[in-house]
């Protein structure tokens, strides 16, 4: 079993939680970012020493709010690899529409060569209009014109990246790119193809991509990419787990094991008691949803009728635990929950998210150490029969039956309807 650990790269945030400022009113500065980058070196060393197989980061830009302050995952990974010996580094996710495809292909390949194959490729289309538009892309939702443009651009870019990685020479003629340019000559000779130098150390390149909307499930499976699941209720997770497998097998004619080609990301907090774990997690959980709820991250939380939560409804910690993406408790409780999930889904790649807004370096390292000492041995002991099993499907008991829907970011029209947590003495606002 492959075990990973994922970091947002959030600055120290002493006032995280319900009583803190609105996320968009936060502003941090160079010293705060520098401290977080120092923390990443500590996390990489601690993760390797604890026995994790991989460490993952998120690409984001212009975040003066301090939540995700690592803009270049390839560069970050290459630097951290120089300070470690074994652990691999991946992205959740490189936002491809914000790159030139050949620059991405080249930078990733170079980092993979100098680290001798310790890079993992994770790609996505992005979620933040402020970033996408500033970096030459467009961002939309629910098949809007901007969403369709973004998807078309992304898929063309991925095709170029793969050609550059896997073909000795390549050319491309598409809607958005003509490579090399028509009519180009170099020292008197026509230029009709290009060669990427260097190629990645490991080929074919393993590509991970988040699965959210029906179109993305279909694309990820058709392309043979590996699927990443995060922030999903258990019924939706089961539904999506099976959907990817069905689509992959349909496209490729190859049967998969129950959890093959899929990664589950789980938010984990371990305490001495259940209440202690909740105390550690609560402010970071609430700050997470203040920050990301407006982007529709709760689309895969389901209500009593099996319908997706709107982006105006923000969960309590207890609701997130009930939904399933947040596993909070004693080491025994976390171990038993994850071991059960591993058996049910045939999980072969599990990544934990242990560092929420408001947590500091010592807490994050403590969480990694607790997980690897008290939880991981049970999971690794269960892994061999799961990973050597013949192809098969999961038990569909408890699977969601309502359609998988796309996330919808909050617009000006919905801001006024947003749920917030009640402050002491208040009644919690009803969700729409």
Secondary structure, DSSP 4 states (H G I P E B T S, - for coil): -EEEEEE--PPP-TT-STTS--GGG----HHHHHHHHHHHHHHHHHHHHHT-SEEEE------TTSS-----HHHHHHHHHTT-SS-EEEES-EEGGGS-HHHHHHHHHHHHHHTTS-EEEEEE--S-HHHHHHTT----STT-HHHHHHHHHHHHHHHHHHHHHH-SSB-EE-SS-EESPTT-EETTEE---B--SS--SSSSPPEEEE--SHHHHHHHHHHTPEEEEES--HHHHHHHHHHHHHHHHHHH-----TTTTEEEEEEEEEESSHHHHHHHHHHHHHHHHHHHGGGTGGGG-B-TTSPBPPTT----HHHHHHHSSEEEEEHHHHHHHHHHHHHHHT--EEEEE---TT--HHHHHHHHHHIIIIIHHHHHHHHHHHHTSPS-----TT---SPP-------HHHHTT---PPPTT-PPPPP-
